[in-house]
Amino acid sequence: QVQLLESGGGLVQPGGSLRLACAASRSIFNIAPVAWYRQAPGKQRELVAEITLLGNTNYANSVKGRFTISRDSAKNTVYLQMISLKPEDTSVYYCNTVIQNTAYWGQGTQVTVSS
């Protein structure tokens, strides 16, 4: 098993930046990819970004060029750097990994983009 703990959310003005962190309870980067999802009220959860075992990254079209996913293996932590934030980025952001066909989720961190 693995526990995922997100942090770094908050209230930011449009055009602002935030960096989210997802800390894993043990080393997983050599066995599983890690992804960030988000879910806004009344909407389905959507994939935002993922980083593969090889360190390749993929992004939703809506965040390309603004969000960057990265990882620090020494800290068992994945980051999501978000810049040029828009009101439509307002969501609860979740960290996710799948290990041996079992999905693990963090508790989520709220990001609110508003003036």
C-alpha positions in Angstrom: 0.0 0.0 0.0 0.9 3.6 -0.3 -0.5 6.8 1.1 -0.5 10.0 -0.9 -0.7 13.5 0.8 -1.3 16.6 -1.3 -0.4 20.1 -0.1 0.0 23.6 -1.6 -3.5 24.6 -2.6 -5.0 27.9 -1.8 -6.6 31.1 -3.0 -4.8 32.9 -5.8 -5.7 35.7 -8.2 -6.0 35.1 -11.9 -2.6 35.1 -13.5 -1.0 33.9 -10.3 1.0 30.8 -9.5 0.9 27.8 -7.1 3.0 24.7 -6.6 1.2 21.6 -5.4 3.1 18.7 -3.8 2.2 15.1 -3.5 4.2 13.2 -0.9 4.1 9.4 -1.1 4.6 7.3 2.0 7.2 5.1 0.3 9.3 5.1 -2.9 7.0 4.4 -5.9 8.6 6.2 -8.8 10.4 3.1 -10.0 7.2 1.0 -10.0 4.4 3.3 -11.0 3.5 6.5 -12.9 2.0 9.3 -10.9 -0.8 11.7 -12.1 -2.6 14.8 -11.0 -6.4 14.9 -11.5 -8.8 17.7 -10.7 -12.5 17.8 -10.0 -14.7 21.0 -10.0 -18.1 21.0 -8.4 -20.7 19.3 -10.7 -18.0 18.1 -13.1 -16.3 14.8 -13.6 -12.7 14.2 -12.4 -10.3 14.9 -15.2 -6.6 14.1 -15.8 -4.4 17.1 -15.6 -0.9 15.8 -15.9 1.1 12.6 -15.5 4.7 11.5 -15.2 5.7 8.0 -16.3 8.3 5.6 -14.9 10.8 7.0 -17.5 10.0 10.5 -16.5 8.0 11.4 -19.6 5.2 13.8 -19.1 1.7 14.3 -20.5 -0.7 17.2 -20.0 -4.3 18.0 -20.7 -4.7 20.4 -23.5 -6.2 23.0 -21.2 -3.1 23.2 -19.1 -0.3 22.7 -21.7 2.3 25.5 -21.4 1.0 26.6 -18.0 1.5 23.5 -15.7 4.6 21.4 -15.2 4.7 18.1 -13.4 8.0 16.9 -11.9 9.3 14.6 -9.2 11.9 14.4 -6.6 12.8 10.7 -6.0 14.8 11.5 -2.9 11.7 13.1 -1.3 9.2 10.6 -2.8 7.3 13.7 -3.9 5.7 14.8 -7.1 5.0 18.5 -7.8 2.6 20.4 -10.0 3.8 23.8 -10.8 1.0 26.0 -12.0 1.4 29.4 -13.6 -1.0 31.8 -15.4 -3.8 30.4 -13.4 -7.4 31.0 -14.7 -10.7 30.9 -12.8 -11.5 27.7 -14.7 -8.6 26.0 -13.0 -10.6 26.2 -9.7 -10.9 22.6 -8.5 -9.9 20.1 -5.9 -6.6 18.6 -7.1 -5.9 15.0 -6.4 -2.7 12.9 -6.7 -3.1 9.4 -8.1 -1.0 6.3 -8.7 -1.9 2.8 -9.8 0.2 -0.1 -8.4 -0.6 -3.7 -9.3 -4.1 -2.7 -10.6 -5.0 -0.9 -7.4 -5.6 2.9 -7.6 -4.5 5.1 -4.7 -5.7 8.7 -4.2 -4.8 11.5 -1.9 -7.4 13.5 0.0 -7.1 16.4 -2.4 -6.2 20.0 -2.1 -8.4 22.9 -3.0 -7.2 25.5 -5.6 -9.4 28.6 -6.0 -8.6 31.1 -8.6 -10.5 34.3 -8.0 -10.1 38.0 -7.8 
